[in-house]
């Protein structure tokens, strides 16, 4: 009876996984089909956590990316008769996205430095901002000389990082997001941050305990549009940019986004702590639970199946299977999971030409990684089953496959159930890593809200509470399943 129930459960889960994978890749396949039938579609990649350049107005319930750069991109593509699609990722993933042909161009307040020009092409400068020193109020850090001997935060891969390297006797701390840098200043882990003035104004308006001072730009300055090397679109974009400057359209957008006209995020909030600051955006964060759970369930299911296969390889009498399984486990347990995600996401288009969706890239990576860990757990469970079970089955003439499926594996899985629950919990928490490739999961949405509101602690704390509740639910479910199996044994 248990065997029949188990088979039906596996079939049901398999059907769910197929449907879920279709959902994950469905939008990408549809977009690809449209792109093939309409060559006028272009993809812009950005990092939508940098208001007022690009961000999401989560309070309105609209998940659309808006901002200064977005308005310019829409204007240019409309003038050129192109259909615009926008992709979101971390700032340090923008150039890899262009190199892997995932996008036709990028806009993210990006400065055309000499180093970047080696990897991508740039348009003319469309806006020039200034750098600022942001510090706690009263710290009296006004010039680069004042930062001597201090630890200073900068955004990884930004022109501010390049400029700050020229400051004498300064220890740099590079982080992925500007909001993280500001939180480090507020927590007094670093003395100051070097960020762009347009961004600094928003943080100062919403964090009265901070102050900023504008400093002269060092080296390259100004924002430009980035393109893959050899792109034929640079000249057309430059032509429209020149028209926008001549007609005053650029100046109009500067006033709209940098002088607080139409910028919904520049309104100062009350100081102190409270979830009331993010109340209007809480539904947006909670909506990320669906992505987090979908990702975890699919990855756990396929990771378990792959782990079973690897564990059988490891106890096989065939040496090549043993060598493969052991080498595989060694590689995936010996390299960082974040590195594996980046390799699958960015290398897949270059190697096989398939533009793998971010969520599917995360599922593939976590399946491969989780399988390596689960295989060791299952192998231990199988070896823990008394050898007499296998000997008795073989003496009765039961073939190896049904013996493993109906006798050995069920007993082994019952022994390792707590370990499998722990692996599922770890998978749920580690799922936050897919936010680094732009998946709008729970953590990514909390970071987006933090960037939009110019605060960081409240949205992350709220996300942490949700993660904790999800983990506790999974833990209780594991306990219930364990008790049920014990009663049925």
N, C-alpha and C positions, 0 to 999 in steps of 0.2 A: 504493500500500500504506500509506504513512504517513498519507494522508488518511483511509483507512478506519479505521486504528487511532485516529487523533485523534478521529474522529466517535464511535467506540465509547466512548472515554475520556470524552468530554464527556457522553454519554448516561448513563454509569455515575455520573459525578460529580453530574449533575442529579438522578438518582434518589436518591443519597445525601443531597443537600441537602434534597429534599422530605421524606424520612423524618426527617432531623434537625430540620427546622423543625416537623414534626409533634410530635416529642418535646418541643421547647422550649415550644410553645404548648399541647400536649395537656393537661398538668395544669391550666393556667389555664382551658381550655375545659370540662374536666370539672367543676372547681370552680364555674364560672359556671352550668353546667347544674344542679348540685346546689342552688346558691343560689336559682335561679329556682323550683325545685320546693319549696324549704324556706325560707320567709322568716325563720326563726328563726336563721339563721347570721349571725354578726357577725365582722368582721375587726379585729384589734388590730395596730397598727403600733408598732414599738419599735426600739431600737438595741441589739442584743445583744452589746455590748462594754463593759458597765458593771456588772460584778459588785459586790455581790451582788444588784443590782436585776434585771438581765436579762443572761444570758450562756449559752454553750453548754458543757456538760460533755464536751469532746472526748475526754478520756482514756477514757471509758466506751464510746466508739464510737457513742454516740447523738447524733444531730444535733439533738435537741430543745432548744428554748430554755427555760431554767429560771430561777428567781430569785424574789425578793421580790415584784416587780410581777406576775410571771406567776402566782404563787400567788393573789394578790388577784384578778386578772382571772378566773382559773378559778373561784374561789369565787363571785364576783358573777354570772358568766354561768350557772353551775349553778343558783344561786338563782332567776334570772330565766327559766330554761328555755331558754337560748340555747346554740347550738353555736359554740365559739370556734375561730377560725383566727388564727395569728400570722404577721405579715410583718416581715421584718428590713430595715432601711435605715440610712443614716448619720443621726446625730442631727439635723443641720441639714436633713434631708429629711423629717422627721416632719410638721411643719406643712404643707408643700406636699402631702404625701400625704393629709392630712385635707381640705385645700382642694380637691383634685382628686377627692374622694370615693373614693379608693382604700381607705380604712379607715373604720370606724365610730367608733373611738376610739383613743387612744394612751396608753401608759404607758411612761415612760422616766425616772423620777425628775424629772419636769418641774414647775417652779414656775410658778404662774399670775401672771406679771408683767403690768403694765398694757399693755405693748406686745403681748404675746401675746394678751391678751384682745380686742384689736382684730380678730384674725384667727380665733380659735377660742374655743369655750366650755370652761369648766372645772367639774369637780366640787368638792366640799369637799376640804380638805386631809386626806390620810390618813396622812402621816408628815412629821415635821420634823427635818431634820438641820442640822448646823452647818458652816460653812466653816473650812478650815484653810490654813495656810501650810506647804508642803512644800519643803524645801531640803536641801542636802547637810549631813551631820552636822558640827556645829561651826561652821556659818555664823552662828549666833546671830541668825536672822531670826525674831523672835517676834511682832511687831506690825505693823500696816499702816505705821506711821511708819518702821519699820526698812527697808521696801521703797523708801523714797524714793531716786530716782536709779537704781533697779535695773530690769532687764528681767524681767518676770513672765509666766509662761505661764498661759493660761486656755482652757477649751473654747469653741469658737465657738458662739455662740447660747445659752450657758448663763447661769444667774443669777450664777455666779461671775464671768463676764465683766462683767456689769452692776455687781456689787458692787465689783470691782477698779477700775472706771472712776472710782469715788469716791475712791480712794486718791490722795494728792497726789504729784505729780512721779514717777509710775510709768509706764514704757514697757511696754505690753501686747503680747504675742505670742499671737494666737489660732490654735489648731489644732483639727482635727476630732475627735481622740480624746484621752482622758485619758492613755492609754499613751504617745502621742507626746509629750505635755507632760512626763511623767516622764522619758522618754529624753532630752529636751532638758536637763533639770536634771542628769541623770547625766553628760551630755556637756559640761556647763559652758557651754552656749550661752546659757542663761538662769540667773539667780540663784535663782529660786524659782517655785513654782506655787501657785495658789489653787484647791483642789478640795474636794469634800465629805468630811467626816470618815469616813463609812463606807467610802468608796473609799480614802481615804488610809491607813487601817489595814491594808488588804490589801497595798498597795504597800510600806509600811514593813516589814511582816512578811517580805516576799520580797526586799527591798532594804535590807540592814543599813547601807548607807552613807548612808541618808536619815533624816531626822527631820521631825516635823510638830508644829505648835502650833495649837490651836483658837482661833479669833477670833470676836468677836460678828458676827452676821449684819447686813448692811446692806440695808435695803429689804425686798422681799418674801422670804419663806422658806417652805419646805415643799413637798411633792410632791402633785400632784393629777392626775386623769385629764382628758385633753384630748379634745374632741369637735369635729366640724365645726360651724360657726355654725348656730344654729337647730335643733340636734339635739334630738329628743324623748326621748332616752335619759338625759339628765342627772338628772332627778328620780328615776328608778328606780335608777340607780347610787348616788346619794346616800342613798337609803333603805337599800340593802344595806350601804353603808359604815357608816352609823350603827348598824346591827345588829351589824356586825363589831366596832365599837369597844365597844359595850355588852356583847357576849358575851365579849369578851376575845380574839377571833380575831386581831385586828390585833396585839395584844401577843404572842400565841403566834408569829406569823410574824416579828415583830421579833426575838424571841429565837432563832428558828430560823436566820435569815439574817444578823443583825448581831452575834450573840454566839457565832458559830462553831459552833453546834449544827446539823449537817446542811449546813454550807457547805463544799463540797469544795475551794474554792480558797484558803481562808484559812490553810492549813498552810504555814509558812515553808519555803523551799527553801534549799539551800546557796548561799553567796555564790560569786562567781567566774563564769567562763564555761564552758559545756559544753552540748552537745546533749542530755545526759542529763536535763536539766531538762524537756525537752519530748518525751522518748522515747515516752511513752505516747500523745502526740497527733500524732506524725509520720504515722501512717496516715491520720488525718483531713486533714492538709495535703496529702498526696500524692493523695488522692482528688479534690482540686480540679484535678488535671491534666486529667481527662476534660472538665470544663467549659471549661477554657482552650483545649484543642485543638479541641473541638467548635466553640466560638465562632470561633476563628481560621480554621478550615477553611471554615466556611460564609460568614463575612465576606469571606475572600479570594476564594472562588469567585464570589459575587455581585458583589463589588467589581470583579473582573476583567471580568465580562460588562458591567457598567454602564460601566466605563472604556472598553471597546471601542466601545460605542455612542456615548459622548461624543466619543471621538477621531474617529469617522466623521462626527459632526456638525461637528466643527471643520474638517475638510478638505472638507466638502461645499460645493457651489457655491450652495446655498440660504442666503441671508443670515440668515433667522430662526433656522435651526438653528445657525449659527455664533454668533449673538448669545446664544442660550439657553445653549449649551455654555460659552462664555467667561464669561458672567455667573454661571452655576452654579459653575464652577471658582473664580471669584473669591470668591464668598461662602463656600464650604466651606474654601478654603485661607486665608481671611482672618479666620476666627472660631475660637476655641479648641474643641478636640474635646470637652473636658469640658462646655462650655456646650451643645454640640449634643446630647450624651447627656441632659443635664438637660431640655432643651426637648422632645425626643422622648418621654422617659419621663413627664414631668409634664404636658405640654400635650396629649398625645394623648387622654386621657380627657375633657378639657374641650372639645376641638375636635370630635372625632368620636364621643365616648361609648364608645370601646373601651378597656377596662382592659388595656393592653398589658403582657405579662409583662416583668420586668426583662431577662432574657437576650435576648428578642426585640427589645426596645428597643435593646439594645446592638448586635445584629446589624444592625438597620436603620440605625442611626447610622453604624457603621463601614463598612457597604456604601456609603452615600451619600458619606461622607468619603473613603474609599479610592478610589472611582471617580474623584473629582476629580483625585487625584494620578496614578493609573494612566493616566488619559486623556492627560495630557501626555507620559508616558513612551511610550505606544503611538503617539501622534501623531509623536513624534520618530523612533520606529522605522520607521513607515510612510514618512515623508519621506526616511529614509536609504536606502530601497530605490531602486536606479537607475531613473530615469524610463523608460529603454528597456524595462524589464520590462512596464510598463503599456502603452506604445505598441505593443510587439510583440503583446501579448494583444489589444488593440483592433483591430489590423490583421488579426488572424486571426479576427475576428468573435466573440470571447469576450465575453459580457455583463459588465457592471460587477460584479454581485454575485458570480458564481463567480470572476471575476478576483481580487477582493479576498479571497475566502474561500480559494482554493486556490493563489494565486501570491504576492500582496503580503503578506497578514497572516502566513503562515508564515515568510517571510523576515524580516519586521519583528520578529516575536516572538523569533526566534532571536537577533537582534542585541541585544534588550533583556532577555534572560533574566536576566543578573546584576542589572539594575535591579529586575526583578520579584521576584527572591529577596530583595533588600534591602527592598522594600516589604512582603513577607511577614514578614520578621524584625521590622520596625518594628510591623507589625500584631500580632504575637505579644506583643511587649513592651507595646504600648499597650493590649492587652486588659485589663491590670490596672485600667484606669479604670472598667470595669464594676462593680468592687467598690464604687464610690461609690453605686450604686443598689441595693445589696443582693445582687448575684449572688455566689454562694458559689464564686468561682473560687480559684485558687491564692493570690493575694495576700490576698483577703478571709479565707480560712481561716487564713492565718498571723497576720493581725491579730486574729482571734477567739481563737486560741490565746494570743497575747500578752496579751490582755485577761483571759483566764481564769487564766493563770499569773502575772499581774502582772509579767511581764518582756516585753521588746520586741525586744532585739537578736537573740537566738537564733532565734526563729521567722522573723523577716524574713531573716536570713542564710541559713537553710535554704531559704526560698522563692527567694532570689536564686540559690542554687546550682542549684536545679531549673530555673529560668528559663534559666540559662546552658547547661545540658545540652540543653534543648529547642532553644535557638537554634543550638547547635553541630550538633545533629542535622539541623535544617533547612538549615543552611549546607552540610553534607556532602551532603545530598540534592540540593541545587541544583548542586553541583559534578558529581555523578554524572550528573544529567540533562543538563547542558551538554556533558559529554564524549560522552554517547550521541548527542546531536543532531549533534555535530561529526563523529562516525563515520558517521552516516547521511546526511550531506550530500554 
